[in-house]
Every structure is written in structure tokens, then in C-alpha cells.
């Protein structure tokens, strides 16, 4: 084996042994580390060691595919460089004290299947660019400080199974195009400032198991065809401005729409479990 081949062979072995990720991906992680006071994390990173050894980072085929820093005392705002983690499939930064806006560059993470940023202090509007995440199955942004309307772009995420936007300051109406989310199992918009009528288009979501719309400013009637959703096992629409006050319905097979009787308007929940 000549000298050049020996050098190439040695470099190949070294590269595979240390599992190096691309310079752009590593740089993005380092920017996240500095932007969120990584030296104060509960479990911090030793930036001198290989990326695959860093807490919460999962590397496959020399690419970062998962980043889970849930409840790790991250403070500060997310850098634009998050968009360089182009192979990311799962991103969980929940249970921290992150502030500022969600950078629109996250919308370029085409492989992303799960985005969990709940229980932080994010503010501003939910970026419409998240509608570019065509493979997204879980979007959990609840318990933040988001304002503005629900971006209609989110209703193009046809693979979405869970959409949780509760406990923010969202206004406007529930998009009627929400019927495009044909795989949706859980929709939670609780504790916002949403108004207008509950769109009848929700009744087209045949896979829906949980519908949580309580504590908003919704008006009108609950669409009658809601009871036709055979997989629905949790329905919460109380504390709105609906024409009737409805009980919280939970169980395997809720028997249609239940209205709180006038003589018992303090009733909040009814369980319906069938054999």
C-alpha cells in the first residue's frame, strides 16, 4: 500500500470512529449552546468531545437526527442557525425558559416529524414557515406567549397527528381549512382568545380522538355532526360564549352531544365508558 492510500485509509478510519457530523450541523449546535447559556444547563456539553457524545443529541449516519434538551434549563432565544440541522427528525426543547420568536428557518427542516417547544416563554406570532414541514406529525407549542391568528399554513400539514396550541394568546377564528388535517388525532386550542363559531369542517376529521376548545371566546352552537366522530373520546368546549353550556365528554364512545341541564349548570364532566 503506497503512502497516499495509507493516509486516506487512516483518515477514513478516524472519521468513522469519531462519528463526525458536518461542520454546518456542529456549528448550529454550538450556536444553540451559546445562545441558550449552555454553561448553565443542568447537563451541559463538552464542546471538545465528539458531537455524538453530547447530552440529548442523537447522531445517525454522521448526521444529527434528534435533539432532546427538555427541562435542561435553557435560557435565551433560538438562533437562526437551527435551520442548518437539516437532518433533524425530532426537536424537543420543552420545559425550559426560552424567549423571543421561533426562527422561521426551522421551516426548512424537511425531515422533522416532531416539534415540541411547549412550556417556554416564546412570543410573537407562530411562523407560517412551519407549514413547510411536510413530514411533521406532532406540533406542541402550548403554554407560551404566542399572539396573532393560527397560521392557515399549518392546515397543509396533512401528516399531522397532534396539534397543541393551548394556553397562549391566540386570536381570530379556527381556520375552516382545518379539515385538511385528515390524520389529526388530537387538537388542543384551550385557553386562548379564539372567537367566531366552531367550524363545521371539524366534523370531517374522522380520526379525531381529542377535541379541546375550552376557555376561548367561541360563539354559536356546537356542530351537531361532532357526534358522528366515532373515534372521539374527549370533547371539551366549556367556558366559551356558546348558546349552550356543554359538559366535558370523555370515554370510549361519547353518546353524542351533552348539554348541561339548567338545574345543574355546575356539572363539568361526564364519563362514558362502555364494555
Secondary structure as UniProt FT lines:
FT   HELIX           3..18
FT   HELIX           23..35
FT   TURN            36..37
FT   HELIX           38..40
FT   TURN            47..48
FT   HELIX           51..53
FT   TURN            55..56
FT   STRAND          57..60
FT   TURN            61..62
FT   STRAND          63..68
FT   TURN            70..71
FT   STRAND          75..76
FT   HELIX           80..84
FT   TURN            86..87
FT   STRAND          90..92
FT   STRAND          97..98
FT   HELIX           104..108
FT   TURN            110..111
FT   STRAND          114..116
FT   STRAND          123..125
FT   HELIX           128..132
FT   TURN            134..135
FT   STRAND          138..140
FT   STRAND          145..149
FT   HELIX           152..156
FT   TURN            158..159
FT   STRAND          162..164
FT   STRAND          169..171
FT   HELIX           176..180
FT   TURN            182..183
FT   STRAND          186..188
FT   STRAND          195..197
FT   HELIX           200..204
FT   TURN            206..207
FT   STRAND          210..212
FT   STRAND          217..220
FT   HELIX           224..228
FT   TURN            230..231
FT   STRAND          234..236
FT   STRAND          241..242
FT   STRAND          248..251
FT   HELIX           262..264
FT   TURN            265..266
FT   STRAND          269..272
//
